[in-house]
Amino acid sequence: MTDPEYMDRAEAALAAIEQACDRLNDALDVDLDNQRVGGMITITFANGSQLIVNLQKPLQEIWLAARSGGYHYRHDGTAWVDTKTGEEFFGNLSREATLQAGRPLAFTPG
């Protein structure tokens, strides 16, 4: 994948996360605070816990930091997948957000 392709896909993923936070706040009143600085989004939950998603441009990856650990995702042509487990990024983000929020939260790629 070229650098511009990576950036297009990665920026689309970050935009989808921001939109999902807005949608979840409106629909479920979960009090998610999302802040974006450059290629990094910090999602803060009502209990003070955080998820951090950031772009790793030199590696063409997206990284997720959660209470359960850190995850690295690479685009396989279809989706962002974990480099160790093969799990899809948005499914894993939904699982981690659900754990940290204490209620079901769903993030989708678009």
CORKAUR-V880417 format. One record per residue. RES is the residue in one letter. PHI is phi as a letter, one per 30 degrees, with the letter a starting at -180 (999 if undefined). Layout:
BEGIN
res=RES phi=PHI
res=RES phi=PHI
END
This chain:
BEGIN
res=M phi=999
res=T phi=d
res=D phi=e
res=P phi=d
res=E phi=d
res=Y phi=e
res=M phi=d
res=D phi=d
res=R phi=d
res=A phi=d
res=E phi=d
res=A phi=d
res=A phi=d
res=L phi=d
res=A phi=d
res=A phi=d
res=I phi=d
res=E phi=d
res=Q phi=d
res=A phi=d
res=C phi=d
res=D phi=d
res=R phi=d
res=L phi=d
res=N phi=d
res=D phi=d
res=A phi=d
res=L phi=c
res=D phi=h
res=V phi=c
res=D phi=h
res=L phi=d
res=D phi=c
res=N phi=c
res=Q phi=b
res=R phi=c
res=V phi=b
res=G phi=h
res=G phi=c
res=M phi=b
res=I phi=c
res=T phi=c
res=I phi=c
res=T phi=c
res=F phi=c
res=A phi=e
res=N phi=d
res=G phi=i
res=S phi=d
res=Q phi=b
res=L phi=c
res=I phi=b
res=V phi=c
res=N phi=b
res=L phi=d
res=Q phi=c
res=K phi=e
res=P phi=d
res=L phi=c
res=Q phi=h
res=E phi=b
res=I phi=c
res=W phi=c
res=L phi=b
res=A phi=c
res=A phi=b
res=R phi=e
res=S phi=d
res=G phi=k
res=G phi=c
res=Y phi=b
res=H phi=b
res=Y phi=b
res=R phi=b
res=H phi=d
res=D phi=c
res=G phi=j
res=T phi=b
res=A phi=b
res=W phi=d
res=V phi=b
res=D phi=d
res=T phi=d
res=K phi=c
res=T phi=c
res=G phi=i
res=E phi=d
res=E phi=d
res=F phi=e
res=F phi=d
res=G phi=d
res=N phi=d
res=L phi=e
res=S phi=d
res=R phi=d
res=E phi=d
res=A phi=d
res=T phi=d
res=L phi=d
res=Q phi=d
res=A phi=d
res=G phi=i
res=R phi=a
res=P phi=d
res=L phi=b
res=A phi=b
res=F phi=c
res=T phi=b
res=P phi=d
res=G phi=a
END
